[in-house]
Amino acid sequence: MKENVYTLFIVYKTHKHGPLIKESYGTWTASNGLNKTREIDTPASIRRKNLMGLPLAASIVISDNRTKNEIMTLRNIFVDTVAKSGYRQICPLYDFLNASMVIMYTDTWGYQTNGTFNGMVGDLVLGKAELAGTMIFITKSRLDVLEYLAYPSPPTTKFVFRQPSLSYQNNLFILPFRPKVWLCILGLIILLTTILLVNSYWEYEKLDNRNNYDQTVLRPNISDISIMVISAISQQGSSTELKGTLGRVVMFLLFFAFVFLYTSYSANIVALLQSNSNKIRTLSDLLNSRLELGVEDTTYNRYHFSIASDTIRKAIYQTKIAPQGSKDNFMSLEEGVKKLQTRPFAFNMNLGTGYKLVEKYFHEHEKCGLQEIQYIQESKAWQTCRKNSPYKEIFKIGLIRNQEHGLNDRVNRLVYTKKPACAFRGSSFDSVNMIDFYPALLLLLYGMILAILSLLLEIFYHKRVMRISKNCA
């Protein structure tokens, strides 16, 4: 008697209103039981990846309507760069799935207002689109409505700045010597002042100069000796001197020592004027530095800077990016990079596109010393789809396949640029600016104020003495 054989099938749809598709599962007999087909052991996401031309909508964020006609070209690459790279990265996915791409354009990534999302995230939440065609940052509110699938692009957003001149962070006039050297110099000054005082007193007593009216003789008082030591330090010479042999030896040693100290100090100042500071390493350092700050004018930058909650980031936004009562420092990418080249300036930009302009405008030696500090805490952009999408697994497989096959890397190389290498660390002529010698001007100002106060004190003292003399007479 012939045994009955039952053939088993699995049925599924590629979309809600699509036709039923049969998939062979195996056979069943009373004697042998279930015999599954070999193909059924392959994961369903691989077996059912052929969507047979099914139209799938992808939402793409653009800021310029010209991008609709230039989405696949490299023309105007600095306009909607993220949208153009994202489109190129999902095209192989649609080929892999044998699906038809339907593009929806929106003007923002999508932020929650009054409990609902707008922009690209809104299209995904409402079911208008299945896939995000533009990469997006992870935020807490988006985790409930999006599935984060793959991270295809290394470029991120950071503050970029050239190492500023050392004078922007330090007083150059105290840097040539270490603190211990300064203490040794102070000790030397005190020692030589004491020796000069003792020696001048000795000469005054020994040579009986009480009745000597020679104005070039160094008197044994602290004011005259201090003036002589200051003259030696500043290499100005002195109108008074010691007349004895021992005194002349002491004066020779005084001026000889300070010639070498003055030469070493001046040489170090010249070297420090050409040096850069590497002390700006954190957001706190950036906030407290003299650098101007600017931000690339994009929707996501305006959003993430405005919602900053921690103390340092909030202070940067309120004091240096968008201070009250003045124009904010959001600007175009090109304007920011040009400022980065010509002045002490830190610019928060997309590194991939920003470095492309750096390669275009910067001289070779200007590419050296570029530093980066991250402001947006989660600045990696991801490819996403809507929450609980039935295509989630095949999207993820297709996107990871793109990454493994180097397709994403090819797009990144076409669209973005890596940080320029420092090929030539040559020197260029930079004029000394006000900040470099500001401490010296401040010292001069204090000296002038002290001189005027001393003059007024002397006038007051003189008038008082004359008044007392008249009263005594």
C-alpha positions as CSV (number, residue, x, y, z in Angstrom):
1,M,0.0,0.0,0.0
2,K,1.4,3.4,-1.1
3,E,2.1,5.7,1.9
4,N,0.6,9.2,1.8
5,V,3.2,12.1,1.5
6,Y,2.3,15.5,2.7
7,T,4.1,18.5,1.2
8,L,4.4,21.5,3.6
9,F,4.7,25.2,2.7
10,I,5.2,28.4,4.6
11,V,3.4,31.4,3.2
12,Y,4.3,35.1,3.7
13,K,3.8,38.5,2.2
14,T,6.4,41.1,1.3
15,H,4.0,43.8,2.4
16,K,0.6,44.2,4.0
17,H,-1.4,44.2,0.8
18,G,0.9,42.0,-1.3
19,P,0.1,38.5,-2.6
20,L,0.8,35.4,-0.6
21,I,4.2,33.8,-1.5
22,K,4.7,30.1,-0.9
23,E,8.0,28.8,0.5
24,S,8.7,25.0,0.6
25,Y,9.1,23.8,4.2
26,G,9.5,20.0,3.7
27,T,7.5,16.8,3.6
28,W,5.8,14.6,6.1
29,T,5.1,10.8,6.1
30,A,3.8,8.5,8.7
31,S,6.9,6.4,8.6
32,N,9.6,8.9,8.2
33,G,8.0,11.9,9.9
34,L,9.1,15.4,9.0
35,N,11.8,16.0,6.4
36,K,12.7,19.7,6.1
37,T,14.2,21.1,2.9
38,R,17.8,22.3,3.0
39,E,16.8,25.9,2.2
40,I,14.6,26.2,5.3
41,D,17.7,26.1,7.6
42,T,18.8,29.4,6.0
43,P,17.6,32.4,8.1
44,A,14.3,33.9,7.0
45,S,15.9,37.3,6.6
46,I,18.2,35.8,3.9
47,R,15.5,33.6,2.2
48,R,13.1,36.4,1.9
49,K,15.4,39.3,1.0
50,N,14.1,39.4,-2.6
51,L,11.3,42.0,-2.3
52,M,10.5,41.7,-6.0
53,G,10.6,45.4,-6.8
54,L,8.6,46.4,-3.8
55,P,8.5,50.3,-3.4
56,L,10.2,51.2,-0.1
57,A,10.2,54.9,1.0
58,A,13.4,56.5,2.4
59,S,13.3,59.9,4.0
60,I,16.3,62.2,3.3
61,V,17.1,65.5,4.9
62,I,18.1,68.4,2.6
63,S,18.6,72.1,3.1
64,D,18.7,73.2,-0.5
65,N,16.2,72.2,-3.2
66,R,19.0,71.9,-5.8
67,T,20.0,68.7,-4.0
68,K,17.0,66.9,-5.4
69,N,18.5,67.1,-8.8
70,E,22.1,66.6,-7.6
71,I,21.7,63.9,-5.0
72,M,23.9,61.4,-6.9
73,T,26.4,63.9,-8.2
74,L,29.5,65.4,-6.6
75,R,28.5,68.9,-7.8
76,N,28.2,71.4,-4.9
77,I,29.6,68.7,-2.5
78,F,29.6,71.1,0.4
79,V,25.8,71.5,0.2
80,D,23.9,68.7,1.9
81,T,27.0,66.5,2.1
82,V,25.5,64.1,4.6
83,A,22.4,63.6,2.5
84,K,24.4,62.9,-0.6
85,S,26.7,60.4,1.2
86,G,23.7,58.7,2.9
87,Y,21.9,58.3,-0.5
88,R,25.0,56.7,-2.0
89,Q,25.2,54.3,0.9
90,I,21.7,53.0,0.7
91,C,21.6,52.5,-3.0
92,P,23.4,49.2,-2.8
93,L,21.0,48.1,-0.1
94,Y,18.0,48.5,-2.5
95,D,19.9,46.5,-5.1
96,F,20.6,43.8,-2.6
97,L,16.9,43.6,-1.7
98,N,15.6,44.0,-5.2
99,A,13.4,46.9,-4.0
100,S,12.4,50.1,-5.7
101,M,13.5,53.3,-4.0
102,V,11.0,56.0,-3.2
103,I,12.6,59.2,-1.9
104,M,10.9,61.6,0.5
105,Y,12.6,64.9,1.2
106,T,12.3,66.8,4.5
107,D,14.1,69.8,5.9
108,T,15.1,68.5,9.4
109,W,16.3,65.4,11.1
110,G,13.4,65.3,13.5
111,Y,13.0,66.6,17.0
112,Q,10.3,66.1,19.6
113,T,7.9,69.1,20.0
114,N,4.6,68.8,21.9
115,G,5.0,65.0,22.1
116,T,5.4,64.4,18.4
117,F,8.4,64.2,16.0
118,N,8.8,66.3,13.0
119,G,11.1,65.9,10.0
120,M,12.7,62.6,9.0
121,V,11.9,60.9,12.3
122,G,8.3,62.0,12.0
123,D,8.1,60.3,8.6
124,L,9.4,57.1,10.1
125,V,7.1,57.2,13.1
126,L,4.0,57.9,11.0
127,G,4.9,55.0,8.6
128,K,5.4,57.3,5.6
129,A,9.0,55.9,5.3
130,E,10.6,52.6,6.2
131,L,14.2,53.7,6.1
132,A,16.2,56.9,7.1
133,G,18.2,57.9,4.0
134,T,20.3,60.3,6.1
135,M,22.4,59.3,9.1
136,I,21.2,60.5,12.5
137,F,22.6,60.9,16.0
138,I,21.4,58.8,18.9
139,T,19.3,60.6,21.5
140,K,17.3,59.3,24.4
141,S,13.9,60.4,22.9
142,R,14.7,58.7,19.6
143,L,15.5,55.3,21.1
144,D,11.8,54.6,21.6
145,V,10.8,55.2,17.9
146,L,13.9,54.2,15.9
147,E,16.0,51.1,15.3
148,Y,19.7,51.9,15.0
149,L,21.2,49.6,12.4
150,A,24.8,50.5,11.3
151,Y,27.4,53.1,11.7
152,P,28.9,53.6,8.2
153,S,30.8,56.9,8.3
154,P,33.8,57.8,10.4
155,P,33.5,61.6,10.1
156,T,32.0,63.3,13.1
157,T,31.6,66.8,14.5
158,K,34.2,68.4,16.7
159,F,35.8,71.7,17.5
160,V,38.9,72.2,15.3
161,F,41.5,74.8,16.0
162,R,45.1,75.6,15.2
163,Q,47.4,75.6,18.2
164,P,47.4,79.2,19.4
165,S,50.5,81.3,20.1
166,L,52.0,80.6,23.5
167,S,51.2,84.1,24.6
168,Y,47.5,83.3,24.4
169,Q,47.8,81.0,27.4
170,N,50.9,82.3,29.2
171,N,52.9,85.4,30.1
172,L,56.0,85.0,27.8
173,F,58.1,87.2,30.0
174,I,58.2,84.8,32.9
175,L,58.6,81.6,30.8
176,P,62.3,81.9,29.8
177,F,63.5,80.6,33.2
178,R,62.1,78.0,35.5
179,P,60.9,79.0,39.0
180,K,64.1,77.7,40.6
181,V,66.3,79.8,38.2
182,W,64.2,82.9,39.0
183,L,64.8,82.3,42.7
184,C,68.6,81.9,42.0
185,I,68.6,85.2,40.1
186,L,66.8,86.9,43.0
187,G,69.3,85.4,45.4
188,L,72.2,86.7,43.2
189,I,70.6,90.2,43.1
190,I,70.3,90.2,46.9
191,L,73.9,89.0,47.3
192,L,75.4,91.5,44.9
193,T,73.4,94.3,46.4
194,T,74.7,93.4,49.9
195,I,78.3,93.2,48.6
196,L,77.9,96.6,46.9
197,L,76.5,98.1,50.0
198,V,79.3,96.8,52.2
199,N,81.9,97.7,49.7
200,S,80.6,101.3,49.2
201,Y,80.4,101.8,52.9
202,W,84.0,100.5,53.3
203,E,85.3,102.9,50.6
204,Y,83.3,105.7,52.1
205,E,84.9,105.2,55.5
206,K,88.4,104.3,54.2
207,L,88.8,107.1,51.7
208,D,87.1,109.6,53.9
209,N,84.7,110.7,51.2
210,R,82.4,112.6,53.5
211,N,83.7,115.9,52.1
212,N,84.1,114.6,48.6
213,Y,81.6,116.2,46.2
214,D,82.3,113.9,43.3
215,Q,78.9,113.0,41.9
216,T,80.2,109.8,40.2
217,V,81.0,108.1,43.5
218,L,78.6,105.5,44.6
219,R,77.2,106.5,48.0
220,P,76.5,103.8,50.7
221,N,72.7,104.1,50.6
222,I,70.2,101.5,49.4
223,S,68.6,103.8,46.8
224,D,71.7,104.5,44.9
225,I,72.8,100.9,45.0
226,S,69.4,99.7,43.9
227,I,69.5,102.0,40.9
228,M,72.9,100.6,40.0
229,V,71.7,97.0,40.2
230,I,68.6,97.8,38.1
231,S,70.9,99.5,35.5
232,A,73.0,96.3,35.4
233,I,70.0,94.1,35.0
234,S,68.6,96.2,32.1
235,Q,72.0,96.8,30.5
236,Q,71.7,100.5,30.8
237,G,74.9,101.4,32.7
238,S,75.3,103.7,35.7
239,S,76.4,107.2,36.3
240,T,78.0,106.2,39.6
241,E,80.7,103.7,40.4
242,L,83.0,102.4,43.1
243,K,86.5,103.9,42.8
244,G,88.5,101.3,44.6
245,T,90.1,98.2,43.1
246,L,87.8,95.8,45.0
247,G,84.8,97.9,44.1
248,R,85.7,97.8,40.4
249,V,86.0,94.0,40.5
250,V,82.6,93.7,42.1
251,M,81.1,96.0,39.5
252,F,82.7,94.0,36.7
253,L,81.2,90.8,38.1
254,L,77.8,92.4,38.4
255,F,77.6,93.6,34.8
256,F,79.3,90.5,33.4
257,A,76.8,88.1,35.1
258,F,73.8,90.1,33.9
259,V,75.1,90.3,30.3
260,F,74.8,86.5,30.1
261,L,71.5,86.4,31.9
262,Y,70.1,89.2,29.6
263,T,71.3,87.4,26.5
264,S,69.8,84.1,27.5
265,Y,66.5,85.8,28.5
266,S,66.3,87.6,25.2
267,A,67.1,84.5,23.1
268,N,64.4,82.6,24.9
269,I,61.8,85.3,24.4
270,V,62.5,85.2,20.6
271,A,62.1,81.4,20.6
272,L,58.9,81.6,22.7
273,L,57.4,84.1,20.3
274,Q,57.5,81.4,17.6
275,S,56.1,78.6,19.9
276,N,52.6,77.3,20.1
277,S,50.6,76.3,23.2
278,N,49.3,72.7,23.6
279,K,47.4,73.4,26.8
280,I,44.0,73.5,25.3
281,R,42.8,69.9,25.6
282,T,39.3,69.9,27.1
283,L,36.1,71.9,26.8
284,S,37.0,73.7,30.0
285,D,40.3,74.8,28.5
286,L,38.5,76.0,25.4
287,L,36.0,78.0,27.5
288,N,38.7,79.7,29.5
289,S,41.0,80.4,26.4
290,R,41.1,83.6,24.4
291,L,40.0,81.7,21.2
292,E,36.9,82.8,19.4
293,L,34.4,80.0,18.9
294,G,32.1,79.3,15.9
295,V,29.8,76.5,14.8
296,E,28.8,75.3,11.4
297,D,25.2,76.4,10.8
298,T,23.3,73.2,10.6
299,T,20.0,72.1,12.1
300,Y,21.6,69.4,14.3
301,N,24.3,71.8,15.6
302,R,21.7,74.5,16.6
303,Y,19.6,71.8,18.4
304,H,22.4,70.1,20.3
305,F,24.1,73.3,21.3
306,S,20.9,74.9,22.5
307,I,19.9,71.9,24.7
308,A,23.3,71.5,26.4
309,S,22.7,70.9,30.1
310,D,26.1,70.4,31.8
311,T,27.8,73.5,33.1
312,I,30.8,73.7,30.7
313,R,28.8,73.1,27.5
314,K,26.1,75.4,28.6
315,A,28.6,78.2,29.4
316,I,30.3,77.7,26.0
317,Y,26.9,78.2,24.3
318,Q,25.8,81.1,26.4
319,T,29.1,83.1,26.4
320,K,30.9,82.2,23.2
321,I,28.4,80.9,20.7
322,A,25.1,82.7,21.3
323,P,25.7,85.5,23.9
324,Q,22.6,87.5,24.7
325,G,22.3,90.8,23.0
326,S,24.8,90.0,20.2
327,K,24.8,88.1,16.9
328,D,25.4,84.3,17.3
329,N,28.4,82.6,15.9
330,F,26.7,80.1,13.6
331,M,28.2,80.4,10.2
332,S,28.7,78.6,6.9
333,L,31.4,76.0,6.6
334,E,33.5,78.0,4.2
335,E,33.4,81.1,6.4
336,G,34.4,79.1,9.5
337,V,37.3,77.4,7.8
338,K,38.7,80.7,6.5
339,K,38.5,82.2,10.0
340,L,40.2,79.1,11.3
341,Q,43.1,79.8,8.9
342,T,43.6,83.5,9.6
343,R,42.9,84.1,13.3
344,P,42.9,82.4,16.8
345,F,39.6,80.6,16.2
346,A,37.9,77.2,17.1
347,F,35.3,75.9,14.7
348,N,32.8,73.1,15.3
349,M,32.3,71.4,12.0
350,N,31.7,68.1,10.3
351,L,35.3,66.8,10.1
352,G,34.9,65.0,6.7
353,T,33.7,68.1,4.8
354,G,35.6,70.6,6.9
355,Y,39.0,69.0,6.2
356,K,38.2,69.0,2.5
357,L,38.1,72.8,2.7
358,V,41.2,72.8,4.9
359,E,43.0,71.0,2.1
360,K,41.8,73.6,-0.4
361,Y,42.7,76.8,1.5
362,F,45.5,76.0,4.0
363,H,49.2,76.2,3.2
364,E,51.2,73.1,4.0
365,H,52.7,74.5,7.2
366,E,49.3,75.7,8.4
367,K,48.0,72.1,8.4
368,C,50.3,71.2,11.2
369,G,49.1,71.6,14.8
370,L,45.4,71.2,14.1
371,Q,43.7,70.0,17.3
372,E,40.2,68.6,17.9
373,I,37.8,68.7,20.9
374,Q,34.5,67.0,20.9
375,Y,31.4,69.0,22.0
376,I,28.4,66.8,21.1
377,Q,28.7,63.8,23.4
378,E,27.2,61.2,21.0
379,S,28.5,62.5,17.7
380,K,28.5,59.2,15.7
381,A,25.8,59.2,13.0
382,W,23.8,56.0,12.4
383,Q,21.6,54.5,9.7
384,T,18.1,53.8,11.0
385,C,14.7,52.5,10.3
386,R,11.4,52.8,12.1
387,K,10.7,50.9,15.3
388,N,9.4,47.3,14.8
389,S,9.8,47.5,11.0
390,P,9.3,44.1,9.4
391,Y,12.3,44.8,7.2
392,K,14.6,45.5,10.1
393,E,16.7,42.4,9.9
394,I,17.2,42.4,6.1
395,F,18.0,46.1,6.3
396,K,20.7,45.4,8.9
397,I,22.1,42.5,6.9
398,G,22.3,44.6,3.8
399,L,23.9,47.6,5.5
400,I,26.5,45.5,7.2
401,R,27.2,43.7,3.9
402,N,27.8,47.1,2.4
403,Q,30.3,47.9,5.1
404,E,32.1,44.5,4.8
405,H,32.4,44.8,1.0
406,G,33.9,48.2,1.3
407,L,31.1,50.1,-0.4
408,N,30.7,52.5,2.5
409,D,34.5,53.1,2.5
410,R,34.4,54.0,-1.2
411,V,31.6,56.6,-0.5
412,N,33.5,58.0,2.4
413,R,36.7,58.4,0.3
414,L,34.7,60.1,-2.5
415,V,32.8,62.5,-0.3
416,Y,34.8,63.1,2.8
417,T,38.4,63.9,3.6
418,K,40.6,62.7,6.5
419,K,42.6,65.0,8.7
420,P,45.5,66.5,6.6
421,A,48.9,65.1,7.4
422,C,51.6,67.4,8.5
423,A,54.0,67.0,5.6
424,F,56.0,70.2,6.1
425,R,56.5,71.8,9.4
426,G,58.2,75.0,8.1
427,S,58.2,78.4,9.7
428,S,56.3,81.4,8.4
429,F,56.7,85.0,9.2
430,D,54.2,86.2,11.8
431,S,54.2,89.7,13.1
432,V,54.2,90.2,16.9
433,N,50.7,91.2,18.0
434,M,49.5,93.1,21.0
435,I,48.9,90.0,23.1
436,D,52.5,89.0,22.8
437,F,53.9,92.1,24.5
438,Y,50.8,93.0,26.5
439,P,52.6,92.1,29.8
440,A,55.5,94.4,28.9
441,L,53.1,97.3,28.2
442,L,51.3,96.5,31.5
443,L,54.6,96.7,33.3
444,L,55.4,100.0,31.6
445,L,52.0,101.4,32.7
446,Y,52.5,100.3,36.3
447,G,55.9,101.9,36.2
448,M,54.6,105.2,34.9
449,I,51.8,105.2,37.6
450,L,54.4,104.4,40.3
451,A,56.7,107.2,39.0
452,I,53.8,109.7,39.1
453,L,52.9,108.6,42.6
454,S,56.5,108.9,43.7
455,L,56.7,112.4,42.2
456,L,53.6,113.5,44.0
457,L,54.9,112.0,47.2
458,E,58.2,113.8,46.8
459,I,56.4,117.1,46.1
460,F,54.2,116.6,49.2
461,Y,57.2,115.8,51.3
462,H,59.2,118.8,50.0
463,K,56.4,121.2,50.7
464,R,55.9,119.8,54.2
465,V,59.6,120.1,55.0
466,M,59.6,123.7,53.7
467,R,56.6,124.5,55.8
468,I,58.2,123.1,58.9
469,S,61.4,125.1,58.2
470,K,59.5,128.3,57.9
471,N,57.7,127.7,61.1
472,C,61.0,127.0,62.9
473,A,62.5,130.1,61.5
